[in-house]
Amino acid sequence: MVVEGGLRHVEPFGDLYGRKSVFLTSVVIFLVGSALCGMAGSGLLGGPADGMVQLIAFRAVQGLGAGGLMVGVMATPPSPDPGAIMKLLPFASACHGNNFMISRVGVGSG
């Protein structure tokens, strides 16, 4: 849910502040969220009593960064040539579809 919110809210910021700076900010938000997820329940953040609540909150932070990354990857062209971008879009779509299918098979077999 949070990733979808990140997708919708990050798009306008890319137009206002520049796609590259918003993409790099999303990377930092995602990395900070990941580090906080790793520290959830530790003594630095109040001990194991609140660990699950902290983990859920930090995963939300991580999801906001991930939403920005998804927008940034598709909006930041790897080259100024539009033809090259059009050649990459089918590959990116295939990767998303394959990852979805593989993750469902992996979850179902566990």
C-alpha positions as CSV (number, residue, x, y, z in Angstrom):
1,M,0.0,0.0,0.0
2,V,2.8,2.4,0.9
3,V,4.6,1.7,-2.4
4,E,1.5,2.8,-4.3
5,G,1.4,6.0,-2.3
6,G,5.0,6.6,-3.1
7,L,4.3,6.0,-6.7
8,R,1.6,8.6,-6.8
9,H,3.2,11.2,-4.7
10,V,6.8,11.1,-6.1
11,E,5.8,11.8,-9.7
12,P,5.0,15.5,-9.3
13,F,8.2,16.1,-7.3
14,G,10.2,14.8,-10.3
15,D,8.7,17.5,-12.5
16,L,9.2,20.2,-9.9
17,Y,12.7,19.4,-8.5
18,G,14.3,17.3,-11.2
19,R,14.1,13.6,-11.8
20,K,17.7,12.8,-10.8
21,S,17.6,14.6,-7.4
22,V,14.2,12.9,-6.6
23,F,15.6,9.5,-7.6
24,L,18.7,9.9,-5.4
25,T,16.5,11.1,-2.5
26,S,14.4,8.0,-3.0
27,V,17.5,5.8,-2.8
28,V,18.5,7.5,0.5
29,I,15.0,7.0,1.9
30,F,15.0,3.4,0.9
31,L,18.4,2.8,2.4
32,V,17.5,4.5,5.6
33,G,14.3,2.5,5.8
34,S,16.3,-0.7,5.3
35,A,18.8,0.2,8.0
36,L,16.0,1.0,10.4
37,C,14.3,-2.3,9.6
38,G,17.5,-4.1,10.5
39,M,17.7,-2.2,13.9
40,A,14.0,-2.7,14.8
41,G,13.7,-4.3,18.2
42,S,17.3,-3.5,19.1
43,G,18.5,-1.9,22.3
44,L,19.2,1.3,20.4
45,L,15.5,1.8,19.5
46,G,13.9,0.8,22.8
47,G,14.3,-2.9,23.0
48,P,12.4,-6.0,21.7
49,A,9.1,-5.0,23.3
50,D,8.2,-2.6,20.5
51,G,10.1,-4.5,17.8
52,M,7.1,-5.5,15.6
53,V,5.6,-2.0,15.7
54,Q,8.9,-0.5,14.7
55,L,9.4,-3.0,11.9
56,I,6.0,-2.2,10.4
57,A,6.7,1.6,10.6
58,F,10.2,1.2,9.1
59,R,8.8,-1.0,6.3
60,A,6.5,1.9,5.5
61,V,9.4,4.2,5.2
62,Q,11.2,1.7,3.0
63,G,8.0,1.4,0.9
64,L,8.0,5.1,0.3
65,G,11.5,5.0,-1.0
66,A,10.7,1.9,-3.1
67,G,7.8,3.8,-4.7
68,G,10.1,6.6,-5.6
69,L,12.6,4.2,-7.0
70,M,10.0,2.6,-9.3
71,V,9.0,6.0,-10.7
72,G,12.6,7.2,-11.0
73,V,13.9,4.1,-12.8
74,M,11.2,4.4,-15.5
75,A,11.3,8.2,-15.7
76,T,15.1,8.7,-15.8
77,P,16.2,7.7,-19.2
78,P,19.5,5.8,-19.5
79,S,20.3,7.7,-22.7
80,P,18.9,10.8,-24.4
81,D,17.9,8.7,-27.5
82,P,14.1,8.0,-27.3
83,G,14.6,5.0,-29.6
84,A,16.8,3.4,-27.0
85,I,14.3,4.0,-24.3
86,M,11.6,2.4,-26.3
87,K,13.8,-0.7,-26.8
88,L,14.2,-1.0,-23.0
89,L,10.5,-0.7,-22.0
90,P,9.5,-4.2,-23.2
91,F,12.4,-5.7,-21.3
92,A,11.5,-3.8,-18.1
93,S,7.8,-5.0,-18.5
94,A,9.0,-8.6,-18.9
95,C,11.2,-8.4,-15.8
96,H,8.3,-7.1,-13.7
97,G,6.0,-9.8,-15.0
98,N,8.5,-12.6,-14.4
99,N,9.4,-11.3,-11.0
100,F,5.7,-11.3,-10.0
101,M,5.3,-14.9,-11.2
102,I,8.5,-16.1,-9.6
103,S,7.6,-14.5,-6.3
104,R,4.2,-16.1,-6.3
105,V,5.7,-19.6,-7.0
106,G,8.3,-19.0,-4.3
107,V,5.8,-18.0,-1.7
108,G,3.4,-20.8,-2.5
109,S,6.1,-23.5,-2.2
110,G,7.5,-22.3,1.1
